[in-house]
Amino acid sequence: MDKAIAAREILLLGAFEEARDAALKAGIEIVPLKGAALLGLGIYQPGERGMSDADVLLRPKDLPAFEEILAGLGYQPMPNSSDAWLKPSPNNAPPAILDLHTGLWHIKNTEELFKWGLEPGPGGLALNLADLFLHAAAHPLLHHGEITPRALEDCTRIALSAPGDGGKFWALAARKAEIYELRAVIWPVMERLSAGPLSIPGAALAAMEPRGLEKIKAAFFEKAAKKHSTPLEYLLPVLHRPGLLVKYAVPDKRFMLRRYGAASAAVYLLRPLRLLGSILRR
C-alpha cells in the first residue's frame, strides 16, 4: 500500500460522501464512477489504485441545483474544465476535485442506469457490477483511445468480485453490451481478459463477440488498443455514437463558458479549428 496514494483516495472519498449527503438532503441522487466506485465497493483498498479526482454521475436536470450545493460546500469551478469542481485543502495539500458527469459516452440514455443499473452499496446506491464492468471496459477506448494495464486490472477485479461462479454477472454483462450496442467497443478488452486472467464462460464471450458490420468498427477499436493515435482517439467516440460529432463541434453554452469563458458566435466558429489544432499538436 502506498500511504500517499491512500491519503489522497481517502480525501477524495470523503469529499464524495460529503457531497452525496448534501445532495440527498436536497432530493438529488448522485452515483460514484471509476475509482470512487471501485474503492467504495471494496474492489480496491485505499493505496492500491490511485485517483486524481472523484467522478460523479447525476441526472442532467439535477446539475444546476447540485452545483449550487457544491458552491455552498466551498467548491469552485475548476479552471479550464467544463465539468470539474475543486475545494482547496488545508496545509497546501492538493484540492479535493469532483468531476461531474450527466452523460456517459458508452450509453445513449443514462436515465436507464438510474432506473435499472443501480443497487445498494456500502455507502449508498452504486452501479451494479455488470454496468460498472462495461463502463470500465469502454471508457479507456472511448475517452483516451487506448487500453491501459490499469483498465484491464479494473475489469478483472470487478469480474472476480461477482458473487458465486460469476455466471449471472457475465450473462447480464453480455445482455447489456447488446442493449448498449457495445460489442465492438469492448471486444479488444474481452479478448485480452479471456487470454489472461479471467475464465469467461464461452456463451458470454460468444454473445459479446462483434458480428456483421460491428466487426468493421471493432477493427478500429483493436487498432487503437494495439497502439494509441490521436486521430483514433477523436474518431472512436463518433464511430460508436455518430451524434457525438455535433456535441464535439457545437457544445452547449455551459461548456463554452466553462472551457473558453465566452459563448459568442466567434468562439463557436473557432471551436472546430481548436479541435483540429488539438489533434495536430498531439
N, C-alpha and C positions, 0 to 999 in steps of 0.2 A: 504494500500500500504506500502511495506517495502522499505524505502528510500535507504538502502544499496543495495538491490536486484535491484531496479530501476536504480541506478547509474551504476551497473555492466552491466545491459542489454543495457543501452544507450551507454556505451562504446563499447560493442561488436557489436551493430547495426551500430554504426558509423564506426567501423573497417570494417565491411562487405561492407558498402556503399562506403567507400574509395577504397576498393579492386575492387568492381564492376565497379566503374567509370574508374579506371585504366585499367581493363580488356576490357571494351567496346571500349576504345580508341585503343586497340590492336586487335579489332575484335573478342573478346572471350566472349561467353555468360556464365555467372555463375548464379546459382539459389539458393536461401536460402532454407534450410531444417529445420525441427524440430522447436526449439524455435525461431530461426531467422525468419522463415516463419510465424509462428503464431503471433509474435509481429509485423512483417512488414505488415501483412494483418489486423491488428487491432483486431484480435480474442482475444488476451490478451493485457492489458495495461502494461506499464513498472511498475515493482514492484509486479506483480501478479503471475508470474510463476517461474522465476529463470533460469539462464543459466550459464554454466561454459565456454562455447565456442560458436562460431558461425559456424554452419555446412554449407558447400558449396558443391553444385553439379556442376560438369563440365564434358565435354567430355574428354575421355582418351587422344585423340590426342592433346588437349589443355594443358595438365598438365605441360609439360616442360616449355612452354612459360609462363604459369601463375605463376609457381614457381619463374621464373626469375623476374616477375613483383613484387611478394611479397618480394623478396630479395631487389629489388630497393626501396620498401616502408619501409624497415627497419626490415622486418621479418627474422627469422632464424628457421631452423628445430627444432622442439621441441624434447628434449632428450627422448629416449626410446619410441618414437611414430613413426609409419610408415607414418602417414598422416597429423599430425598437425604441424602448424607453429605458432610461437609466436613473439610478438613485445613488448619489455619492455615498461612499463608505467612510467611516472614521479612520484616522491614523494613516492616511494616504493609501489605504487598501484599494484594490480595483473596485469599481462600482458594481452594484447589482444591476443586471441587464435582463429585461423581459422582452422577448421578440414575439410580437403579436401576429397571429395568422387567422384570417377569416375565410381562407380557402386553401386547398391543397392541390397541387398540380396533378396528382395521380388520380383524383376523383373529381368528377364534374360538380356534384352536389354534396357538399359536406354536411348538409342537414341530415343526410342518410346516416352519417356517423352518430349524430346526436339522437336519432330515433332508434337505430338498430346496432350501433357499433360500440356502445359503452356498457361497462359492467362495474360493479363496486370494486374499488381497490382499497389498499390500506389507509389512504388519506382522503378518499373521495372517489368520484367517478373517473374511470380511466378507459382508454381504448381496450377492447378485447384483444387477446393475443394474436388472432388472425389478422385483424386490421393493423395492429402495431407492426407485425411482421411485414405486411405488404408495404406499409409506409417506409419502413427501414430499408426494404429491398429496392423500392422505386426512387426514393429521394436522391441518393447519390448520383444516379444517372440523369434524372430529370433536372436537377438543380446544379450539378457540378460536372456533368459529362464524364464521369469516371466511377469506378468501383474501388473503394479503399479497403485495406485489411480490417479497419475498424467497422466498416459497414457489414462485412461478412461475419465478423465476430458478433455484432449486434444481432444479426439474423439468426446465427447459430444459438446464441443464448436464449433468444425468445422461443425458438422451436423446442429447445431442450427443457424449458421451464413449463411446457404444456403438460397438463395432468395425464395420468395413465400412460398408454403407449403412444400417445400423440396422434392417434388415428382421427379423432374428431377434429383436432386442430388442423391437420393437413386437409381434411375434406372441406372444412369451412374456408380455409385459405384458398383452395382451388376454386371453390364456388364463387368467392368474392373476386378473385382475379378475373374470372369470366365476366361477372357483372360489371366490373370497373373497366373492362377491356384492357387489362394489364399484362396479358401473357407475353407480348413482345417486349415489354419494358423490363420485366423481372426475369426473363428466361436466362440471360447471362449469369445472374445471381444463382438461380436454381441449378444450373449446370455446375457451377463451381462448388456449391454446397453439397450436391449429390456426389461429386467426385472426391470430396474430402471428409469433412467432419460429421455429416448427417446421413442417416439412413432414412431416405424419404420413400414412403410407400409408392410402389410402381403405379398404382391407379392415380394417385395425386400428382405424381410427376408427369404422367401422360396427359392428365387434364390441364396442366399448366403449360404444356408444350405448344408453341405457336402453330397455327395451321393456316392454310390458304395464303391470302395476302399478308397476314400477320408475319409470315416468315421474311418478307422483304423488310418490314420495319425492324424486325428482330436483328437482321444483319447489321443495321446501322448502330443499334444499341450494343451489339457484340463488338463492333469495331471500336467504339468508344471505351468499352470495358477493357480491351486489349491495350489501347493507347489513347490518352486524352488528347483532344484537339479543341481549340477554341471554337471553330465553326460548328463542330458537332455539339458542343456544349449549348450553343444557341439553337441548333436545329432540333435536337431531340424532343424538347417540350412541345414544339409546334408539330412535330411528326406525330406525337401522341395525341395532342389536342390542338387541331388547327386554329381553333378560336383564340388560343393564347397569342397568336401573331398580332391580333388587334390590340390586346392588352399590352404587349410589348411596345408597339409603335405609338399607341394613343392611350396612355394610362389615365386613370381618373384624376380629378382635380386635387384630391387629397394627396395622392402620390407625388404629383408635380410640386405641390407646395412644400412637402417634406423633403423631397430629394433636391429640388433646384431653387426653392424659395420663391417661386412665382409660377403662375399658370396662364400666362398670356399666350396669345396666338403665336408670337415669335418663339417662345420657349417650346411650344408644341411642335413647331416646324423644325426646330433644331434637334428634337428628340431622336428621329431616325439617324441623323448624322452622328449624334453622340453614341448611339448603339453601334454603328458601323466603326467608329473610332475605337470603341472598346474591343471589338473583335479583332481589328488590325493591330492594336497595340499588344495584345496578349500572345 
